């Protein structure tokens, strides 16, 4: 699916009342009203693009937000979306998605914010568990894809900063962040914002690259050196001994922390940034091969030597 092959124009740009009711000016916290393609606060005006995405970025964004926005729009969006269509990627993601569902169990996610939402993966995984949601990302290009792919009235997509969310406090039952935390260096502010918009008892669900294990730290250094699509200055994989205290300082207590993925994950994922991985889609029987790698990785994750040393962490934290 080529980004430039999809028309930018959408039939409707009017936000549904149920979505507009939860939006706030990110700079003043005031309610917003819609007038044509504008969202009006008492002292600020925001615009809805021709792709139907409301831009609620604060006037003075953090430098990292600007870097990530430009970096994704220029280098990663098309490759990222295409990567998700490859058979080897789909098989491994299906495994990670199922493991994340096990952590959630029968919990209802209710009203949710899908933070750093990308193409709207969380909406697909937790379609039944979410009653109303907002996909938030700094990249309008990525949000446009999400809006076109899903076309779900339960969800609205917003261009906004995770460090300055356009929502009132104590509103959401859950915040989901699948691969976005490592793009935000200012974790303290990020977790404070997540905690602010969550209700008491609300949960943060996350999946992130983790480099507690020395092997993954070394491997990532090599990948960052050889791949022009990565920006080392703005991407910091999480570490358990740092992230759990940072969450606690924001009133978010860790409930689950499970690491997954070893050799198989390293070999078949990240085709958006590793060119050689893309050729795996031409390998006969690649789905069978990846399924075997999934089982192998799962066995490794349960050994005493490698328990807790996976390349991806799946977790859940609860607001006090």
C-alpha positions in Angstrom: 0.0 0.0 0.0 1.7 3.2 -1.1 1.0 6.3 0.9 1.0 8.6 -2.2 -1.6 6.4 -3.9 -4.3 7.2 -1.3 -6.2 10.5 -1.7 -5.6 13.0 1.1 -9.2 14.2 1.0 -11.9 12.7 3.2 -15.6 12.9 2.9 -16.2 14.3 6.4 -14.1 16.3 8.8 -16.7 17.0 11.5 -15.9 15.3 14.7 -18.6 13.3 16.4 -20.0 14.9 19.5 -19.0 12.0 21.7 -15.4 12.6 20.6 -15.5 16.4 20.8 -16.8 16.2 24.4 -13.5 14.8 25.6 -11.1 17.2 23.8 -9.4 20.1 25.6 -7.0 22.8 24.5 -3.6 21.3 25.3 -2.3 24.6 26.5 -5.1 25.9 28.6 -7.3 22.9 29.4 -10.4 24.7 28.0 -13.1 22.9 26.1 -13.1 23.1 22.4 -15.8 23.8 19.8 -15.8 23.0 16.2 -16.4 25.5 13.4 -15.9 23.9 10.0 -12.2 22.8 9.9 -11.3 24.6 13.1 -11.3 23.6 16.8 -11.8 26.8 18.8 -10.8 27.5 22.4 -11.1 30.8 24.1 -7.6 31.8 23.3 -6.3 29.2 20.8 -7.3 27.8 17.4 -6.5 24.4 16.0 -7.1 23.1 12.5 -8.4 19.9 11.0 -6.3 18.9 8.0 -7.6 18.0 4.6 -7.0 14.3 5.6 -9.5 14.7 8.4 -6.9 14.7 11.3 -7.2 17.4 14.0 -3.8 19.0 14.8 -3.7 19.6 18.5 0.0 20.0 18.8 0.9 22.9 21.3 2.3 26.0 19.7 5.6 25.4 21.4 6.3 21.7 21.0 9.3 20.0 22.6 12.2 19.7 20.2 12.0 15.9 20.3 8.4 16.0 19.0 9.5 17.9 16.0 12.4 15.6 15.3 10.2 12.5 15.6 7.5 14.0 13.4 10.0 14.9 10.6 11.9 11.7 11.0 8.8 9.4 10.7 7.2 11.4 7.8 10.4 11.5 5.9 12.0 8.1 6.6 9.7 5.5 8.2 6.0 5.7 7.6 5.7 3.9 4.3 8.3 1.3 5.2 6.7 0.7 8.6 3.2 0.2 7.0 4.6 -2.1 4.3 6.5 -4.1 6.9 3.2 -5.0 8.6 2.1 -6.8 5.4 5.0 -9.2 5.3 4.1 -12.8 6.3 7.1 -13.3 8.7 6.2 -10.0 10.5 2.5 -10.9 10.8 3.3 -14.3 12.3 5.6 -12.9 15.0 3.3 -10.0 15.8 0.4 -12.3 16.2 2.4 -14.2 18.9 3.3 -10.9 20.7 -0.3 -9.7 20.4 -1.6 -13.0 21.9 0.8 -12.7 24.8 -0.3 -9.2 25.5 -3.9 -10.3 25.5 -3.0 -12.9 28.2 -1.8 -10.0 30.4 -5.0 -8.1 29.9 -7.1 -11.2 30.5 -10.8 -10.3 30.8 -10.2 -6.7 31.8 -12.2 -4.2 29.9 -10.2 -1.2 28.6 -13.2 1.1 28.3 -12.3 4.6 27.2 -8.8 4.6 26.0 -5.9 6.6 24.6 -3.8 4.8 22.1 -0.6 6.8 22.6 2.0 6.9 19.8 -0.6 4.9 18.0 1.1 4.5 14.6 -1.3 2.8 12.2 -3.8 2.0 15.0 -2.5 -1.5 16.1 -4.1 -1.3 19.5 -7.5 -0.7 18.0 -7.2 -4.0 16.1 -5.8 -6.0 19.0 -8.3 -4.8 21.6 -11.3 -4.0 19.4 -13.8 -5.7 21.8 -12.2 -4.4 25.0 -12.3 -0.7 23.9 -15.6 1.3 24.1 -14.3 4.7 23.0 -10.8 5.7 21.9 -8.4 8.3 20.6 -5.3 7.5 18.6 -2.6 10.1 19.3 0.6 10.5 17.3 2.9 13.3 16.3 3.0 12.1 12.6 0.0 13.2 10.6 1.1 10.9 7.8 0.9 7.9 10.2 -2.5 9.1 11.5 -3.9 9.4 8.0 -3.0 5.7 7.4 -4.7 4.7 10.7 -7.8 6.7 9.9 -8.1 5.1 6.4 -7.4 1.6 7.5 -9.8 1.4 10.4 -12.7 3.8 9.7 -14.1 3.0 13.1 -16.5 5.5 14.7 -15.4 4.4 18.2 -12.0 5.9 17.4 -10.8 9.4 16.6 -7.2 10.1 15.5 -5.4 13.2 16.7 -2.1 14.8 16.0 -0.9 15.6 19.5 2.1 15.3 21.8 2.3 12.6 24.5 3.9 15.2 26.7 0.8 17.6 26.4 -2.3 15.5 25.9 -5.5 17.3 24.8 -7.7 15.6 27.4 -9.1 16.4 30.8 -7.7 14.8 34.0 -9.1 11.5 35.4 -11.0 10.6 32.3 -9.7 7.4 30.8 -9.9 3.8 31.9 -6.7 2.9 30.0 -3.7 4.2 28.0 -2.1 1.9 25.5 1.4 2.5 24.2 2.8 -0.1 21.8 6.4 0.8 20.9 6.2 4.6 21.7 7.8 5.0 25.1 11.3 4.5 23.8 10.8 7.4 21.4 10.3 9.8 24.3 13.4 10.8 26.3 11.4 12.8 28.8 9.9 9.8 30.6 9.0 11.7 33.7 6.8 14.2 31.8 5.3 11.4 29.7 4.3 9.2 32.6 3.0 12.3 34.5 0.7 13.0 31.5 -0.4 9.4 31.3 -1.2 9.3 35.0 -3.0 12.7 34.8 -5.5 11.5 32.1 -6.1 8.1 33.7 -8.9 7.5 36.3 -7.9 6.1 39.6 -7.5 2.4 39.0 -6.9 3.0 35.3 -4.1 1.0 33.5 -1.2 1.7 31.2 -0.7 -1.2 28.8 2.7 -1.2 27.0 5.0 -3.2 24.7 8.5 -1.8 24.2 12.0 -2.8 23.1 14.0 -3.5 26.2 17.8 -3.8 26.5 18.5 -5.1 30.0 20.4 -7.9 28.4 23.9 -7.0 27.2 23.4 -8.9 23.9 20.5 -6.6 22.9 22.4 -3.5 23.8 25.3 -4.5 21.5 23.0 -5.6 18.7 21.1 -2.3 18.7 24.3 -0.3 18.6 25.3 -2.1 15.4 21.8 -1.6 13.9 21.7 2.1 14.7 25.1 2.5 13.0 24.1 0.8 9.8 20.5 1.9 9.4 19.8 5.5 8.2 16.2 5.1 9.2 17.0 5.3 12.9 17.7 8.3 15.1 19.9 7.3 18.0 19.5 10.7 19.7 15.8 10.3 20.2 15.3 6.6 20.7 16.1 5.0 24.1 15.0 1.4 24.7 13.6 0.9 28.2 15.3 -0.7 31.2 13.5 -2.3 34.1 15.5 -0.8 36.8 14.8 2.7 35.5 11.3 2.4 34.1 9.5 0.9 37.1 10.7 3.6 39.5 9.8 6.3 37.0 6.3 4.9 36.7 6.0 4.7 40.5 7.0 8.4 40.8 4.0 9.2 38.6 1.6 7.1 40.6 1.7 4.1 38.3 2.4 0.8 40.0 3.7 -2.0 37.9 1.5 -5.1 37.8 3.1 -7.1 35.0 6.5 -7.1 33.4 7.2 -10.0 31.0 9.9 -10.1 28.4 9.5 -12.0 25.1 11.4 -12.6 22.0 15.0 -13.9 21.4 16.7 -15.2 18.3 13.5 -15.4 16.2 12.4 -11.9 17.1 15.9 -10.5 16.2 15.9 -12.4 12.9 12.5 -11.7 11.5 11.2 -8.4 12.9 12.1 -4.8 11.9 11.9 -5.2 8.1 11.1 -1.5 8.0 14.6 -0.6 9.1 16.6 -3.7 8.1 16.6 -4.2 4.4 17.8 -7.8 4.4 14.8 -8.8 6.5 12.4 -7.8 3.7 13.7 -10.7 1.5 12.4 -13.2 4.1 8.9 -12.8 2.5 10.2 -14.7 -0.5 11.4 -17.7 1.4 9.1 -20.7 0.8 7.3 -21.8 3.9 8.4 -18.7 5.9 5.3 -18.8 8.1 6.1 -22.3 9.2 9.7 -21.3 9.9 8.6 -18.3 11.9 6.1 -20.3 13.9 9.0 -22.7 14.9 11.1 -19.7 15.9 8.3 -18.4 18.0 8.1 -21.8 19.9 11.9 -21.7 20.2 11.9 -18.2 21.6 9.1 -19.1 24.1 11.2 -22.0 25.4 14.2 -19.8 25.8 12.2 -17.3 27.8 11.3 -19.9 30.4 14.9 -21.1 31.0 16.5 -19.9 34.3 19.4 -18.4 32.4 17.4 -16.2 30.0 14.2 -15.5 32.0 13.5 -11.8 32.0 16.1 -11.2 29.2 13.9 -11.0 26.2 14.1 -8.3 23.5 10.5 -7.0 24.0 8.7 -6.2 27.3 5.0 -6.6 27.7 3.6 -4.8 30.7 0.8 -3.3 32.7 0.9 -0.6 35.3 -2.1 0.6 37.4 -2.8 4.1 38.7 -3.0 4.4 42.5 
